[in-house]
Each structure stands twice: as C-alpha cells, then as structure tokens.
Amino acid sequence: MDTQLQPPALAGLTSIPPLSNPVIISDLHLAPKKPKTIMGFVRFMRTFAPRYAELVILGDLFDFWIGDDAMEEAEPIIALLKLHASTGRRVVVMPGNRDVMLGAGFAAAAGAELVRDPITVEIRGRKVLLAHGDQWCLRDEAYQRFRAMTHDPRWQSAALSKSVPERLALAQQARAMSESDKQQKSMADMDVVESAVAEAARDAGVDIVIHGHTHRPAAHVGAAIERWVLPDWELDETDCAGRSGCITFLEGGQPQIQMF
Ligand SMILES: [Mn+2]
C-alpha cells in the first residue's frame, strides 16, 4: 500500500516527548474562501508562534481535508508549518472532525508530529489530556455515529481509494448535511458532556483537559477536573468583529487563554 494512503486513524503517534513552552490553537477552519483568517494565521506564524518552543494544533486547522494526495491548495499553509519546524521548533498536529483525514503524508510535508486524539502530554511538568473535543459531544447521537464511521480505518481506506473529484463531492455533501443539521440543534446539544470529559481525564490519570471544537472558549476550573476550551478563529464573517486566540502556559503549568 502507498504509505501516503495509510488510513490516517492508524498514522498518529500515541505519545510524544514533553512540551516545554507550547502555544495551542484549534478550529481555524482554513479554506480558500477565508482570506482574512488565512492572513491572521500567517501573522500569527510570523509574530506570535516563534515565541514558543512548540506549536500545537488540536484539530480543524483546515475546513476540509480529502486526503494527503490532494493537498495542493494547502501548500502555502504547509510551507509555513515546515518553515516553523525548520527553525528547531516543534509542530504537533491532531486531526479534528473536518480534517480527520490528515495523515502521514501531510505530517511529513509539514515537518509535524501527527498525534492521536486524545493524547496525554506533559506540559511544563504537568500531565495534560489534549483532545479535539467532538468525542465528548455525546448528546448528538447521529453525529457520534457519523464520527465512528469516519474514524474507522476501513472506511478511511475505502474513502481514500476513491478519485479526488469523488471525494470532493462527498465532502461537500457531508458539509451541507452538517450545516442543515446544526440549525436544528441547540447549543447545549452540541456542547460536551462534562461527566464524559471527567471520566476520560480520570482514565488518563490527569486533572486537566484542553480541547477545542465547541467554539466556546472558557476555563472551567471549579470542579475536580479543569477543562480549558480553545477559541475558534473567524476573521471573515462580516457580522462579527472577528476572533482568534490560543492557550499558552505560565511557568508551573497554569494555562491562560489569549484572544487576539
Ligand atoms: Mn471540530
């Protein structure tokens, strides 16, 4: 089998070396139709990311990803990541739901460490569970069935064996379905189930979880398990002022959300 077409679900690392001073982002949803968000990411990569030893992307960097054999459109973004990695900084990428098909070919091109979702990582001496977050949106049963399908290595292999135009058509279909679906669901339906996050944290032996996906940036720190939610990036919508941000860490491992 062409290694580039290895099912992405089997391609990610299950453990990585500790992170000394990471900046974490997620949910940029980069796509050609989002020029301002792309420019925001370019600025971030030139001015902000270089202050940190590691760049960690917790899913949905891209609005869609149909396979590592069709990444021409993303070349400028991949080149930015590769340049960053070439300066001795680490780039860690976890696939999300939109870009669940990010695989070993992408990771090699970007100079990135591709990781599984979720993964336990030591950050500034503290063990942290990192995840995209959609696995805990358990109130949406239809979505969880769809998620199980798209994370199945056999489904992924079958999808990757289709032609690029076929895959593009399927991705557009899935996208349209999810958009019409979303309009019928409440915000609560689409948020994570706290007890499921806490259970995953306990299983991993950690007391802190960082995830994205829900677009509801917040620090939930009252309970036994701290849950930090990353901001999404949206600089193109005309009906909002635009938002983007990240999570970084103080010495001792205390996270902080930064919006910009
Ligand atoms: Mn997502």
Residues whose N, C-alpha, C, O or C-beta is under 5 A from the ligand:
A	BS01	MN	D60 G96 N97 H213
